[in-house]
Amino acid sequence: MGKYFYAGRNFFIKRRNIVIEFALSVALQYRQETQEMRILRRKVMNKKLVALVGSVVMLGGVVAGAASCGKRDKSEFTVAYLAGGRGESYVEKLVEGFEKTDYVKQYMKDKGIEKLNAKIIKGPSASVEDTLRTEINSGTTPDVLFMNFNMPKTTTESFVRAKQVLDISDLLTQKVYGEEKTLQEKLVPGLLENYTTKPYGDGKVYTLPAFYSPTGLWYDASRFNENGTDGKYKLPETWADFWALGDKLNTDRGSAAVSAEHPALFTYPTAGYFDGFIYAAIAGMAGEEKFMQTLGYADGIWEDADVKSALETVVKLRDYLEPNTVAQANKDNFTRNQQAVIGAADGTTKGTALFVPNGDWLPGEMSKSTPEGFEWGFTALPKKDASSKSYVNTYLENVYIHKNAEHQELAKQFLLYYFSNEGAKIVAQESKAIIPTQDALTNAKANGVPQATIDLYSVYDGNGAVSGSFAATETVTGVIWSDILYNDLNTKVFNAENKSTPIADLLNAWVGRLETASDQLRAKIIK
């Protein structure tokens, strides 16, 4: 696993900008989602490794100030989750396995419960969030939540802002189910050092990584070989190599249209997919410390020369884009941009672009339009230079316990079961996924995880890794950070009106917008 994840600093500010008002005493209030949130919903929920929203053993828990005092049957064991890429059976199997543990048996005996009634709630992300809102307002607060940041209605952000997430730091020193190892010893090193797991700046752990997956550049492996011979390309190792390849493609194509024979260097599904690209680029060009400073909106950080160099790698892509990219970079047509790397679904022609930024869900999402025999390639972003290392942005899916949960100890035991070898095996066998424990990766092949998935995680070997998540702030009127950092690329950088604008001018304008917004957000960081 190489260097794993950047240990960060000793302080962690709260999570990214929260743009909704949260009021448990009446109802959860949500702002209308922006295009970026719709993109993220599609990206994170409908395509990506699927997040869970779990509520474990709710015996009539009451939220302080809830709209009513509704109660559940004390024997009810409820797990709600988003049915999607991970399938459905693994959640059911986890619940079944947990029910059989000695801890649960003793708990049932102590509470006078003869049998726990497993209730499975599933559906799309918005449906699950609506159900969760209803449960909370009726006074039946879920105990365990397998739920991500950046969901359509940003429920997790709301909990973080309202400080409704339980401190679960004590779990780290407890042994996982059936083993002698503690949770801290089990987890992949460094996974706890980020703004999602430690959102309040107090050094305590409030969420745990339920799943982790690398993001990077995907390509058609058949178009590359080690030396760039026999009509194939050489995979670029440095940014200089990357731009040299792009220049060669442009020169060879001349005035002809982009085609399978004369592809463009790059495409992207939507502007939202630049999150991992930008994070990894900043870490690689500016270093890990400055990367963390960007996440905390440090004064002047976006104007820093090294950070600016990283942003320049994004702006320069304008001259190497597949020409249909911007028009198709939306929730309805993003798969067309992904198809541009694959080529014809029947395999008759290759794609019109070489690279696309994405996560490990891409092959599955595009499986129906991927020709037989097609082989995906995956790599980290290029290095700053030959003596530097590449960086991989890592997407984390989270699990946490609600602060108002009545059965917090039982909820904690469920988490210890989830991170055990038994829990990891269930997830692997049922969903072909790897949970973020060292043993889960070691045992992945024996547990039935496809070799292609295991190979994907080798991208961490010898490379650095970061997990991007911005500090949480109060709402700043007129400032939507995701629009400025991502969507502006579509509308103010890669748009047709700026086709001939000097790269330096586009870069300076973007940096100026980022720095101005960063100043405003920094003043509103939640303490």
Order of alpha helices (4+ residues) and beta strands (2+ residues): beta-beta-alpha-beta-beta-alpha-alpha-beta-alpha-beta-alpha-alpha-beta-beta-beta-alpha-beta-alpha-alpha-alpha-alpha-alpha-beta-alpha-beta-beta-alpha-alpha-alpha-alpha-beta-alpha
